[in-house]
Amino acid sequence: MMEKMTSAELFGGRVREFKKKNRPVVTNCFFVPSEVEDMVRQEKLYVEETEGALCIQVRETYYSRLYYYMRADAELPALSDWKQPVILDTVFRGDETAALEKCGVSRWCAHGFAPYKRYRRMECAKEDFCPPADQTEKLAAYPIVPLAPEDYPAVAALWESSLDIYSTLLPGAAEFAGYCEKKQVIGMRLPDGTAGAVIMALPKGKTGFMQHLVVSSGFRGLGMGRTLFCGATEYLLTEGGASKVNFWVDEENKHAIAIYQKMGYIYDGIISRQFLLREK
């Protein structure tokens, strides 16, 4: 039976109680306290327990994220009343088969989940960064500027039309405003003033992270995606104080990968897999 989590303390207690009764368990759940508190506040955190399995549902607009703690002999639920269950962010380095077996994803694949996207993490060290020769010229025509909370409707529409809905956790209006206050959402504006290209640049100590790069149809074919990506990298390596920058990329996006490699990005060996429950 599905139970709504009304506090971080309740959720933590359910997890501790389950682990105490069912050791040893495997899991894909590594929430930090602030994540749990945020999901509780948004009323989207639920748990469902079966014999040997504690399934955690995070309800998103178009799908449900599945996290779990389970024994090797667990009885897995059908998830029939879940909105498009997905397993996201199965992150590993090295042998993929062994990694999926170790964290229990192989059990779920036998239960009806199918591979979806495969992302690889790319990294650029400060000393390897190589901007394109025309970067200064491009920026003179379309400067990179911090975006504002009032840009959210246009940016959200861009994200939803361009990014994969299952693989990308997008910020809501309030979160977006918070990022804007820290100048972590940057972009370029079209001649009419609307945001035409967007990326999030997140400084976190010596490592900077970038995500949610999109370019509107009004900018496509002009190299603005490359220019913005390069500008965000440079910002993180200078003003952001990072010594390296990371970015996840769909391994099938060969064109973009080639562009990033010319700037000095390389694969760092970390892979992220996503899985979707097939219709039965």
N, C-alpha and C positions, 0 to 999 in steps of 0.2 A: 504494500500500500504506500502510495506517494505521500511524503510528509514535507510540508513547507518549513524551511529553517527561518525562524524569526529572530535569531541572534547568533553572533559568532560563537558565543559560549555554548549554545545548544548544539551547533554543528560540531564544534570541537569535542564535546562530550559524546556525541554519537559515534564519531570516528574512534575515539579512545576506547569506548565500550566494545565496539566491533573488533578492533585489533586485539584487545585483551582476550576475547572469547575465541578468536579464530587464527591465532598464530600457527604457522607463518603465512603472510599474505604478500601478494604483489600489488603494485599500484601504479597509476599514472597521474596521481593527484599530488601536486606539490605547491598548493596555494600558500601565499604569504598572508599574514593576518589582515593586512589592508585590503587585499583582494576579497577575502571572505566578508569583511565588513561592508565593502562596496556592493557585493552581490546581494547580501541580506537587505541593505538599504533599498536596492532596486527591486526587491521582492522576486528574484529570479533563481534562488537557490533551493533545491529540493533533494530529498534522499528517498531511495527505495531499497529495502533490504529483502534478500532472499536467502536461502540456505547457503551460507558460505560466501555471499557477495553483498557488498554495500555499494549501490550504484548512486552516483551523484549527478543530478541533472541541473544544468545551467541553461535557463530558457532565454534564447535570443529571438530576434524578430522572425527569422526565417527557418530556424533550426534549433535543436537542443544539443548542447555539448555534453558528452558522456565522460565522466571520470569514475574511478572505481577503486575499491579495495577488495581483493578476493583470494580465496584459497584455491589450490590447484584443482580440487574436486568440486568447485562451486557450481551451484545451479544458476545458470544465467537467465535473467528475465527476458520475455519476448520484446519488451519496449514497444508494444503495439500502440499504446496511447501517447507515445512521444512524437513531437513534431520533428521529422527528419533527423534522427540521431546521427551525430558525427563524433569521431574521435580525432581530436586535433593535437598538434604539437607533440607527437611521439618523436622525441629528439634523441639522437645517438651519434656516436662516432664508431667507425669500424664495421664489423660484419652485421649486415642488416637482419638476416634471418635470426641470428643469435640474440640481437637486441630486441626484436619483436617477441621472441619467445620469453625472454627474461622479464619483460614488463607485462606480459599477459595478453598482448594484442592478438597474438596468434589464436588464442581461444575465441576471441570475438570475431575474427575472420572466419573461423569454422562455424560460427553462430549466425553468419549472414552479412558481416561487414566486408566491403570490397575496397581495395586501394583506390585512392582518389588523387590528390596532388602530392608531389614530391618536391620539396624545396631544399636548396643548398645555401649555406651561409657564406657570403663573400666578405672579405676583410681587406682594408687598405691601411697600411702603416704610413705614418706621416712622412717618412723618408722616401716612400715609394710613390707618393701622390704626384700625378702628372696631368695637369689640366690641358684640355684641348687648346690648340693654337689660337682659335677664334673666340675663346671664352670672354675676353675683355670686350671684343666687338659686340658679341651677343648681349652682354649685360648692359652695354650702353644703350641698346635699342629697347631692351625689356629688363629693367632692373629687378632684382629680387628684393621683396619687401616683406615685413612681418604682416600676417593676416590678422583680422580682428574678429571678435565674437559675432558681429553682424554678418560676416561672410559665411556663417555656418550653413544656411540653406543652400547656397550655390555650391559650396564645397561638398556637403553631404550628397547632393544630387550627382556631382562628379564621381565621388567615391562609389556610390551605389550603382552607377551605370558602367563603371570601368573595372572595379575590383571584384574578385571572386567572393560571392556572398558567404560561402562556407569557410573559407580559409582566412578571412580577414575580420578581426574584431575591431569595429569602428567606434570611435568615441561619440557619445551623445552631445547635445548642445552644451550642457554644463561642463562636461569634461573638456570639450573643445575650447570653451572660454578660458578654462584654467591653463591649458597649453598656450593659448594666445597671450595670456598675461605674462608668461615666461618667455615669450617670443620663440616658441618651439614649433609653430606652424608658419611656414614661410611659403612664398609663391610669387607668381607673376600675374599681372593684371592685363586683361584685354583692353582694347581702346575705349570700351564703354565703362571701364572701371571694375567690372566683375572679375573674380578670381578665375584665371584660365589655366593655371598650373599650380599644383600644390604638393608639398612634401612635409613630413614631420621630421624634425631634427632634434634628437633627444640626447643631451650631454649627460653622461653618468660616470663621473670620475675620469679615468684614463681611457675609457672606451665610449665612443659615441655611437648612437643607433639611429638609423633612418628607416622610415616606413611610410606606407600609404602614398606613394608617388603616383600622381595622375596628371594627365594633360588633356585639355578640352579639344574638341574638333577644330576650334579656331586657331590653335597653336600647332596642331599636328603637321608634320612635314617640314617644320622650321628648325628642328633641333632643340626645341625648348626643354624637352624632357631631359636631354643630356646636359643642357646648360644649368637647369635647376638642380639636377643630381650632383653635378660638379660643384655648384655653389654651396649646396648644403654640406657636402664633404669638407670643403674649405672652411666653412663656418665652424664646424665641429672641431677641426684640427687647429684652429686659431683661437677664436673667441670662446669656443666651448672647452678648450684646454685638453682635448683628447689626444692621445698618441696613436690611436687607431680608430677606424670606423667600421661598423658591421652593418650588413644589409642582407635580408633574405630575398632570394630570387627563385622563381619557378624555373626548374632546370630545362623546361621546354622552350623558354624564351631566349633562344640562341642569339637573336639580334641584339637584345639588351645586354646580355652577358658579354658579348664581344666589345660593346662600347665601354662597359665597366672595366674590363680587363685592360683596355688601352689607357685608362686613368690610373692603373696601378692596383686594381682589385684582384685578389686571388681567392680560390676556394680555401676555407680553413679546415675542412674535413668534417664539419658538423652538418647533419642532415635532419630534416623534419618531414615526417610523413603524416598524411591525413587519410582517414577512412570514413566511408559513408555506409549506412545500413541500406542494403538493397531492398527493393520492394519484393514482398513475398506473394 
